[in-house]
Amino acid sequence: MYFTAVKYIINMLIALRISLMKQFLACSILMLFCKVASAQDLHQRWSLKPYIGLQQSKSDWSIAGNAAGTGPNILSELIWKNLKGPVFGLDVSYKITNRFSVKATNQYYSITKGEVEDTDYAEDNRQGAFYFDLLDANKGYLYDGSLQFSYQLVKFGEFNINPIVGLSYHQQKFHLLESANNPDSKGLNSIYGIRYKGFDLGAEFVLKTQKFSIGATVLGGFYTYSAKANWNLIPDFAKPVSFTHRANSFSLAGDIDLAVPLNKSLQVEVDYIINNINTYTGVDKAYYNTRPTEETQFNGANFRKNAVLLGINFSF
């Protein structure tokens, strides 16, 4: 257990390091600019929010038999389900003026439990299945990073409405691993890695009282989807890139946050977050060792995630 925990922390630090450096730099540049240009620098404030939690997620995708989306319309389908594990995160916020703020978010989700279904079909609409396997998927990770700008547009007493615009980056790595129930899967360690890149638009709704504050954030994201796979037990596939997927995606994410202040600069926060990403039709390219690259229709993908987080927010 000790070595497993150390491994989680090392993976988390590697995943967060580059993003944190870039986002801290962006926040620092904004801070220096605003100290020169703004007369409201007395109201500027940093806040740091480290947190931990638990997550559950699901992901699936499929391809057709050819580039026209037929022969059959669903040839191969992968479904990762019941993916669970711990969450580590750090949010860094800077209040540029009384109304304008910038926030860098970083979240690392470790996958420690899960399974994956791999099915191939000979006929349209998931009929005539000629291959099925249920494999282990208790390895991998999810990483979410963003840089968000918010503005306090409306204020009714203690209730605020803050529009948000931001840039997002999501990276995911899913595995297909050998199963003790399937002797033919010995040595299996196939990998499917995904990257989403794009921007978010949305708003934050916050109600503050002396004893607590509650907020709800809704964001819609417009992303590009790119994925690479390494199917290690199929000799005909090239390595380390066996096939790729490219498409466009739309995300709908939500966050409900309850904060209880302990003093003027410290508060405890509990978050419940959800994220659904739907990816549309695109292109599947398969790379082989002994024959030319082949293109088929990528039918799209679906990703679902929810998590409960517990954090401490330090303001200074």
N, C-alpha and C positions, 0 to 999 in steps of 0.2 A: 504493500500500500504506500510506503514512503517513497519508493522509487517512482511509482505511478504518479503520485502527487507532484514530485519534482519535474517529471516529464510534462505534465499539464502546464506548469508554470513556465517552463522553458519555451514550450510551443506558443504560449500566450505572448510572452515577451518578444519572440521573433516576429509574430504576426503584427503586433502593435507598434514595433519600434519605428519603422519607416513612416507609417501614417502619423504617429504622434509627432515626429520631428517636423514633418511638413506642416501639420496643422498648428503646432506651437509657433512656428515661424510666421505663418499667416496671421495668427492672433497678435504676435509681437509687433509686426509691421503696422497693423491697424491701430494698436495702442499708441505707438510712437507718432503716427500721423495725427491721431485725434488729440494728443497732448499739445500739439502745435496748433491745430486748426480749430479746436473746440474750446469754447469758454466754459464748458460744463465739466471740466476734468475732475472736479471735486466729487462728482457723482459716479465716476467710473469705478468698476469693481470686478475683481476676479472671483471665480468660484471653482472649486474642484470637487468632483463627485466620484469617488471610487465605489464600486458595488460588486456584489456576487449574486448568484441565483441559480435557478434550474430551468431548463428548456426542454421542449418537445417539438419535433419537426417531422415533416413528410415531404418527399420529392418524387416526381415521376416524369418520364418522357417517353416518346415513341417515334418510330420512323415508318415510312411506307415502303412498298416494294420497289418503287422506281421514282424518277424525278417528277412524274405527273401526279403522284399521290395515289397510284393504283397498284394492283398486282402483288399483294392485297393493299387496302388502304391503311392497315396496321400490320406490319410485318414483325416488328420486334418492339417489346415494351419492357421498361424497367420501372419498378416501384419500390422506393425506399420508404419504410414505415416504422413507426414506434422508435424513432431516433431520439435518444435522451442523453442528457449529460449536464455538467456544470457550466455556468456562465461567469466570465470575468469582464469587467468593464471599467472605463474611466471617461468621464465627461469633463471638458474644460470650457468654461464660459467666461466671456469678458463683456462687461457693460460699457459700451462706447459712450453713449449719452443716456439720459433718463429714459429714452424710448427705444434706442437702437442697440442691439446686442449681437454678438457672434458666439457660436458654440461649436466645438469640435467633439464628436462622439466616437468612441472606439469600443467595440464589443466582440469578445472572442467566446465562441460556443464550442466546447469539446464534445464529441460524440463518443460515448462509452458503451452504449447499448443500442441495438437495432437489428433489423433484418431487411432483406431485399428479395423481391420476386422478379425473376427473369423468365419471360414467356415469348415464344415465337408462334406466329399463326400462318396458316396456309390460305385462309379465306378471309373475305372482308368482314369488318365489324367484330373482330375478335372471335371468329369461328375457325374450327379446324386446328386447334392447338397441337403442334407436333413436338414442342419442347417446353418444359417447365422445370424451374428449380427454385428452391427456397434456401437462401444462403445467409450467412452471418454478415452483419454490417456494423459491428461494434468498434469502429475506428473512423477517424476523420475529424473535420472541424467546419465551422461556419465563422466567417469574420465580416463584421459590418463596420464601416467607417463613413463619416459624413462631416461636412463643414456647412453649418446652417447660419443664416442671417435672419433675425426677427425684428419686427418693429411694432411698438405698442400703438395700434391704430385707434382703438376705441377703449374708453375707460368709463364705466358706470359704477361709481363708488368703489367697491372692492373687487369688481368684476372687470377683467381685461380681455380683449381680443387682440391677438398678435399674429399677423400674417407671417409666413415663413417661406423662404426660398433657399435652396441649398444644393450642394453637389454630393453625390453618393457613390460609394464603391462597396460591392459585396463580393466576397470570395468564398467558395465552398469546395470541399473535397469529400467525395463519397467513395466508399470501398465496397467491393464484392470479395468476401473472404470464404475460405474453406469451411464447410460445415461438418460437424461430427456425424450427422445423420446421412451424409452423402460421401461415400468413399471416392467417387470420381472427381470431387472438388479438391483433392489434396494438392497443396501448393498454390491454390488460387489466391491472387492478390491483385485484382484488377482495380483500376482507379478511374473515376470520372470527376474531373475538375471543372468548375464553372466560375465565370466572372461576369458580374453585372456592373455596368458603368452608366451614369446618367445624372439627372437632376430631379429634385423634388419640389413640389409646390403644396402649400397647405396652410394651416393655422393652428394656433394654440389658444385654448380657452381656460382662463385661470380665475378662481375665486379664492381670495385671501381673507382670513380672519385673524384675530390675535392668537388663537389657539392652534390653528392648522390652516393649510391651503390645499386645494384640490385642483388638479389641472387635467385637461384632456387635449391630446394632440392628434390631428388627422393629417396624413400626408399622402399625396398621389405622386408616384415616381414613373419617369419615362426613361427606360434603360436599353442599352444594347446587351445582347446575350451572346457569350462565346464560351464554348466548352471543348475540352480535349480529353480523350480517353486513351488508356493504355490497357488493352485486353491481353494479359500476360500469358494465358494458356492456349490461345488460338495461334498456331504456327503461321497461318497464312497472313495474319495482320502484321503490319510494320510496327516497330517499337522504337522510341517510346510513345509515338503518336500513332494510334491505330485508326482513329476517326475523329472528326471535328464537327461541331454544330454551331451555326450562326443564325440569329434571329433578333427580333425586337420584343421588348417586354413592357408590361405595365404593372406597377406595384401599388397596393393600397395598405397602408400601415397605420396603426393606432397605438396610443400610449395613454394610460390612465395613471396619474401620479398623485399620491397622498403624502404630504410633507408635514411633519410635526417639529416645530422649532424647540431646541433645547436652551439656546441663548441667542444673542444678536448675530452670531457668526456661525452657528452650528445647528443643523437640523437633520433628522432621520427621515428617509424617504423610502416608500414602497411603490414599485411600479408593476403594472401588468401590461405587457406589450404583445401585439399581434402583428403579423406581416404575411400578406398573401401576394405572391408574384406570379402572374400569368404570362407565359411566353407564347408567341404566335408562330405560325408556320414559317419555316426557314429552309436552310440547306444542310444536308448531311453529306460529308465527304469521307469516304473510306479509303485508307491507304494500305496497299498490299506489298508483299515482298516480290511476287513473281508476275503481277499483272497491273495494268494501269489503274489510276485512281478512279473511283466510281462515285457518282453523285445520285442521291435519292432525296425524297422530300422528308425534311424534319417536321413532324406533325405538331411540335410544340412541347412545352413543359409546364408543370405546375409545382409551386413550392408553397408550403404552409408552415408557419412557425408561431409558437406562443411561449412566453417566458414570464416568470415571476422574479423580481429583482429586489434586493434590499441594499440600500446604500446610505452613506453619510455625506452630506454636502457641507464643505468648508467654504466660507466667504471671507474675503479680505480685500 
